[in-house]
Amino acid sequence: MGTSIDKSEIVKTQLQKEETFFKIFALYIPPNSKPDLSSYEIFARTIIIGDMNAHSGWWWYSHPNAAGLEFEDLLNSSPLELSFKPDDPPTYIHYNGYSCSPGLYVSSDICAFTKRKIM
């Protein structure tokens, strides 16, 4: 099964708390899709959350895919950081028992103030 073109679904919103604005991208990247992340405007107070189907050795996948490589490039070329610890509970559990957790990226200026809570 090859990698297809970008079929990502993206919702971009801006939140304001007092005088501070936050940019939030919520996205879904279908399996076997190669997302085009070049148009994302990543500056201060940016959050990306969602189901990216992005497999990368950086977050302990044994078989990286196109989406994972794109996110690696995005992390290398922007102020984004992956908010993830290996002992975080999974956010997704497949019927065959496979589970995964990554899915939250935040800009470095707010990373220290970011807390994941899996419910």
C-alpha positions as CSV (number, residue, x, y, z in Angstrom):
1,M,0.0,0.0,0.0
2,G,1.6,3.3,-1.1
3,T,1.5,6.7,0.3
4,S,-1.3,8.9,-1.1
5,I,-1.7,12.6,-1.6
6,D,-2.6,14.9,1.3
7,K,-6.1,14.2,2.5
8,S,-5.8,15.9,5.8
9,E,-8.7,17.5,7.6
10,I,-7.7,20.7,9.4
11,V,-9.6,23.1,11.7
12,K,-7.7,26.2,12.7
13,T,-8.9,28.5,15.4
14,Q,-7.6,31.3,17.5
15,L,-8.4,31.6,21.2
16,Q,-7.9,34.7,23.3
17,K,-7.3,34.8,27.1
18,E,-7.2,38.3,28.3
19,E,-4.6,40.0,26.0
20,T,-3.0,36.7,24.8
21,F,-3.9,34.9,21.6
22,F,-3.4,31.2,21.0
23,K,-3.5,29.5,17.6
24,I,-4.9,25.9,17.6
25,F,-4.8,23.4,14.8
26,A,-7.0,20.4,15.2
27,L,-6.3,17.8,12.5
28,Y,-6.9,14.4,11.2
29,I,-4.5,12.8,8.8
30,P,-5.8,9.5,7.3
31,P,-3.5,6.5,7.3
32,N,-1.2,6.4,4.2
33,S,-1.6,10.1,3.6
34,K,1.4,12.4,3.1
35,P,0.4,15.7,4.7
36,D,1.6,19.1,3.4
37,L,2.7,20.9,6.6
38,S,4.5,23.7,4.7
39,S,1.6,26.1,4.9
40,Y,1.3,25.9,8.7
41,E,2.1,29.2,10.4
42,I,4.0,28.1,13.5
43,F,4.9,31.0,15.8
44,A,4.5,31.7,19.5
45,R,1.5,30.2,21.4
46,T,0.7,27.5,18.8
47,I,-0.9,24.1,19.6
48,I,-1.4,21.2,17.2
49,I,-3.5,18.4,18.4
50,G,-5.3,15.5,16.7
51,D,-5.1,12.1,15.1
52,M,-2.1,12.4,12.8
53,N,-1.3,8.7,12.1
54,A,2.3,10.0,12.1
55,H,4.7,7.1,12.8
56,S,8.2,8.1,13.7
57,G,11.2,6.6,15.4
58,W,11.2,9.8,17.5
59,W,8.2,8.6,19.3
60,W,9.1,4.9,19.4
61,Y,7.4,3.6,16.2
62,S,9.4,0.8,14.6
63,H,8.1,1.6,11.1
64,P,8.1,5.4,10.2
65,N,5.7,6.6,7.6
66,A,5.4,9.7,5.3
67,A,3.3,11.6,7.9
68,G,5.8,10.9,10.6
69,L,8.7,12.1,8.5
70,E,6.7,15.3,7.7
71,F,6.2,15.9,11.4
72,E,9.9,15.3,12.0
73,D,10.7,18.0,9.4
74,L,8.2,20.3,11.0
75,L,9.7,19.8,14.5
76,N,13.2,20.5,13.0
77,S,12.2,23.7,11.2
78,S,9.8,25.3,13.7
79,P,9.5,26.2,17.4
80,L,7.2,23.2,17.9
81,E,7.9,20.5,20.5
82,L,6.3,17.2,21.0
83,S,4.4,17.1,24.4
84,F,4.8,13.4,25.2
85,K,6.4,11.1,27.7
86,P,6.9,7.3,27.0
87,D,4.9,6.5,30.2
88,D,1.8,8.6,29.1
89,P,-1.3,6.5,28.9
90,P,-2.3,5.7,25.3
91,T,-4.8,8.0,23.5
92,Y,-5.8,5.2,21.1
93,I,-6.2,1.5,21.6
94,H,-6.8,-0.6,18.5
95,Y,-9.0,-3.8,18.7
96,N,-5.9,-5.9,18.1
97,G,-4.3,-4.5,21.3
98,Y,-2.0,-2.0,19.6
99,S,-1.9,1.4,21.3
100,C,-0.3,4.8,20.8
101,S,-0.1,8.1,22.5
102,P,1.5,11.1,20.6
103,G,-0.7,13.7,19.2
104,L,0.0,17.0,20.9
105,Y,2.6,19.5,19.7
106,V,3.1,22.9,21.3
107,S,5.3,25.9,20.6
108,S,8.4,26.1,22.8
109,D,7.3,29.3,24.5
110,I,4.3,27.5,26.1
111,C,5.7,23.9,26.3
112,A,6.8,24.2,30.0
113,F,3.2,25.3,30.9
114,T,1.5,22.5,28.9
115,K,0.1,19.5,30.7
116,R,-1.4,16.5,29.0
117,K,-4.4,14.9,30.7
118,I,-5.7,11.7,29.2
119,M,-9.2,10.9,30.4
